[in-house]
Amino acid sequence: MVLKVLVFGHSYVRRLENFCAENYLQWLNVGLDGTEIQVDFHGIGGGTVCNGAKSIKNHSQTSILNFNYYDCVFLQIGGNDLSSKNKSTDPCKLAKDIFHFSNNLFYSFNVKHIIIGQLLSRSKLNCPTGYNNKIHVVNNKIRALTSDVKHITFWTHCGFGQNPESLICDKDGVHLNGSGMSKYANSVHSAIAITHRRGFY
């Protein structure tokens, strides 16, 4: 049976989709065998978890997406909730909101497995005061919340903590450059492949 996967979240997802399309010889279907795994993308520029025009909660309730179709959802969300526009957002509450949204996919939409991607830090060039510290708090909280939950995996993106910001961040200080996108695509590829191999669905 083919594993149907949705990569869902903010602009990182949209940029990942574009990166895979532009480098299709290596990254078509995130580099995965389409006869075993089929990957779709839905990225919302400026997407947030908290309520608002670009909240993922709004998009999940429209006809644009049919979560019931998917066996697995890879979530990349949360970074915009801690930006300067939303600087009052409590990181622990954000972690719980991401966890609850993931549980809702499982219990309400019958998604068999949810992968929550680690929130990534931003370059100091475009980083609100305390932003990266809050990112660290959110990641640790999600890791703790999901540690004993079989249907949710917290995924740590490999290759980012050991690399200087200048080597992976785009000029805007928020998104990833070509090298960073290659690492990100490889990390998402690995997350989905491992989920498939271990039968978490």
VEXDREN-2710 file (C-alpha; in Angstrom, 1 decimal):
% VEXDREN-2710
k/r/px/py/pz
1/MET/0.0/0.0/0.0
2/VAL/1.3/3.5/-0.9
3/LEU/1.9/5.8/2.0
4/LYS/0.2/9.1/1.4
5/VAL/2.0/12.0/3.1
6/LEU/1.2/15.7/3.4
7/VAL/4.0/18.2/4.3
8/PHE/2.0/21.0/5.9
9/GLY/2.9/24.3/7.5
10/HIS/4.3/27.8/6.9
11/SER/6.5/29.3/4.1
12/TYR/9.3/26.7/4.7
13/VAL/6.9/24.1/3.2
14/ARG/6.1/26.3/0.2
15/ARG/9.8/26.9/-0.4
16/LEU/10.6/23.2/0.1
17/GLU/8.0/22.4/-2.6
18/ASN/9.6/24.9/-5.0
19/PHE/13.1/23.6/-4.2
20/CYS/12.1/20.0/-4.9
21/ALA/10.4/21.1/-8.2
22/GLU/13.5/23.1/-9.3
23/ASN/15.8/20.2/-8.4
24/TYR/13.5/17.4/-9.5
25/LEU/16.2/15.0/-10.7
26/GLN/17.2/14.6/-7.1
27/TRP/14.3/15.8/-5.1
28/LEU/11.1/14.9/-6.9
29/ASN/8.7/13.6/-4.3
30/VAL/11.4/14.6/-1.7
31/GLY/13.7/12.0/-3.2
32/LEU/11.3/9.2/-2.2
33/ASP/10.1/6.2/-4.3
34/GLY/6.7/7.3/-5.6
35/THR/5.5/3.7/-5.9
36/GLU/5.8/3.4/-2.1
37/ILE/5.3/7.0/-0.8
38/GLN/3.5/9.9/-2.4
39/VAL/4.2/13.3/-1.0
40/ASP/2.0/16.4/-1.3
41/PHE/2.8/19.9/0.0
42/HIS/0.7/22.7/1.4
43/GLY/2.6/25.8/2.6
44/ILE/1.0/29.0/3.9
45/GLY/3.2/32.0/3.7
46/GLY/3.2/33.6/7.2
47/GLY/1.2/30.7/8.5
48/THR/0.6/30.5/12.3
49/VAL/-0.9/28.2/14.8
50/CYS/-2.7/31.0/16.7
51/ASN/-6.0/32.2/15.4
52/GLY/-5.9/34.6/12.5
53/ALA/-6.3/35.0/8.8
54/LYS/-3.3/32.7/8.1
55/SER/-3.9/30.2/10.9
56/ILE/-3.4/26.5/10.0
57/LYS/-6.7/25.9/11.9
58/ASN/-8.6/27.9/9.3
59/HIS/-7.0/26.1/6.4
60/SER/-7.6/22.7/7.9
61/GLN/-11.3/23.4/8.0
62/THR/-11.7/24.4/4.3
63/SER/-12.2/22.2/1.2
64/ILE/-8.6/23.0/0.2
65/LEU/-7.3/20.2/2.3
66/ASN/-8.7/16.7/3.0
67/PHE/-6.6/15.4/5.9
68/ASN/-8.6/12.2/5.9
69/TYR/-6.9/11.3/2.6
70/TYR/-3.4/11.2/4.2
71/ASP/-1.7/8.5/6.3
72/CYS/1.0/10.8/7.6
73/VAL/1.3/14.5/8.1
74/PHE/4.7/16.3/8.5
75/LEU/4.1/19.6/10.3
76/GLN/6.5/22.5/10.1
77/ILE/4.8/25.3/12.0
78/GLY/5.2/27.7/15.0
79/GLY/8.0/30.0/14.0
80/ASN/5.8/32.9/12.9
81/ASP/3.9/32.7/16.2
82/LEU/7.0/33.9/18.0
83/SER/7.9/36.7/15.5
84/SER/7.8/40.4/16.4
85/LYS/4.1/40.7/15.4
86/ASN/3.3/38.0/17.9
87/LYS/6.0/38.5/20.5
88/SER/3.6/38.1/23.4
89/THR/3.0/34.5/22.5
90/ASP/3.9/32.2/25.4
91/PRO/6.2/29.4/24.1
92/CYS/4.8/26.8/26.4
93/LYS/1.3/27.5/25.2
94/LEU/2.4/27.4/21.6
95/ALA/4.0/24.0/22.1
96/LYS/0.7/22.8/23.6
97/ASP/-1.3/24.2/20.7
98/ILE/1.0/22.4/18.2
99/PHE/0.6/19.2/20.2
100/HIS/-3.2/19.6/20.4
101/PHE/-3.4/20.3/16.6
102/SER/-1.4/17.2/16.0
103/ASN/-3.7/15.1/18.2
104/ASN/-6.7/16.6/16.4
105/LEU/-5.3/15.3/13.1
106/PHE/-5.2/11.8/14.6
107/TYR/-8.5/11.7/16.4
108/SER/-10.7/13.8/14.1
109/PHE/-9.2/13.2/10.7
110/ASN/-7.8/9.7/11.1
111/VAL/-4.3/10.6/10.2
112/LYS/-2.3/7.6/11.4
113/HIS/1.0/9.4/12.2
114/ILE/2.0/13.0/12.7
115/ILE/5.6/14.2/12.5
116/ILE/6.3/17.6/14.1
117/GLY/9.4/19.2/12.7
118/GLN/11.7/21.0/15.1
119/LEU/11.3/24.7/15.0
120/LEU/14.4/26.3/13.5
121/SER/16.3/29.3/14.9
122/ARG/16.7/32.5/12.9
123/SER/19.8/34.5/12.0
124/LYS/20.7/37.4/14.3
125/LEU/20.1/39.7/11.3
126/ASN/16.3/39.2/11.6
127/CYS/15.6/37.9/15.0
128/PRO/13.4/39.6/17.6
129/THR/14.9/39.8/21.1
130/GLY/14.6/36.4/22.8
131/TYR/13.2/34.7/19.7
132/ASN/15.8/31.8/19.5
133/ASN/15.5/31.2/23.3
134/LYS/11.7/30.8/22.9
135/ILE/12.3/28.4/20.0
136/HIS/14.4/26.3/22.3
137/VAL/11.6/26.3/24.9
138/VAL/9.0/25.3/22.4
139/ASN/11.1/22.4/21.0
140/ASN/11.9/21.1/24.5
141/LYS/8.2/21.3/25.5
142/ILE/7.0/19.5/22.3
143/ARG/9.6/16.8/22.8
144/ALA/8.4/16.2/26.4
145/LEU/4.7/16.2/25.4
146/THR/5.2/13.7/22.6
147/SER/7.7/11.4/24.3
148/ASP/5.1/8.8/25.2
149/VAL/2.7/9.3/22.3
150/LYS/3.0/6.6/19.7
151/HIS/1.1/8.4/16.9
152/ILE/3.3/11.6/17.1
153/THR/7.0/11.9/16.4
154/PHE/9.0/15.0/17.3
155/TRP/11.7/15.3/14.5
156/THR/15.0/17.0/15.1
157/HIS/16.4/18.4/11.9
158/CYS/19.9/17.1/11.4
159/GLY/22.7/19.3/10.2
160/PHE/21.5/22.7/11.5
161/GLY/22.9/22.9/15.0
162/GLN/26.5/22.4/13.8
163/ASN/26.4/24.9/11.0
164/PRO/27.1/28.6/11.2
165/GLU/24.1/30.7/10.4
166/SER/25.8/32.4/7.5
167/LEU/26.0/29.0/5.7
168/ILE/22.4/28.0/5.9
169/CYS/20.3/31.2/6.2
170/ASP/19.0/33.3/3.3
171/LYS/19.7/37.0/3.1
172/ASP/16.4/37.7/4.9
173/GLY/17.7/35.9/8.0
174/VAL/14.5/33.9/8.3
175/HIS/14.4/31.4/5.5
176/LEU/17.1/29.0/4.2
177/ASN/19.5/29.4/1.4
178/GLY/20.3/26.7/-1.2
179/SER/22.6/24.8/1.1
180/GLY/20.1/25.1/4.0
181/MET/17.2/23.9/1.8
182/SER/19.2/20.9/0.7
183/LYS/19.8/20.0/4.3
184/TYR/16.1/20.6/5.1
185/ALA/14.9/18.5/2.2
186/ASN/17.2/15.7/3.3
187/SER/15.9/15.9/6.9
188/VAL/12.2/15.8/5.7
189/HIS/13.1/12.9/3.4
190/SER/14.6/11.0/6.3
191/ALA/11.7/11.7/8.7
192/ILE/9.2/10.3/6.2
193/ALA/11.4/7.3/5.1
194/ILE/11.9/6.3/8.7
195/THR/8.2/6.5/9.5
196/HIS/7.5/4.3/6.5
197/ARG/10.2/1.8/7.4
198/ARG/9.2/1.5/11.0
199/GLY/5.5/1.1/10.1
200/PHE/4.2/4.0/12.3
201/TYR/1.0/4.1/10.3
END
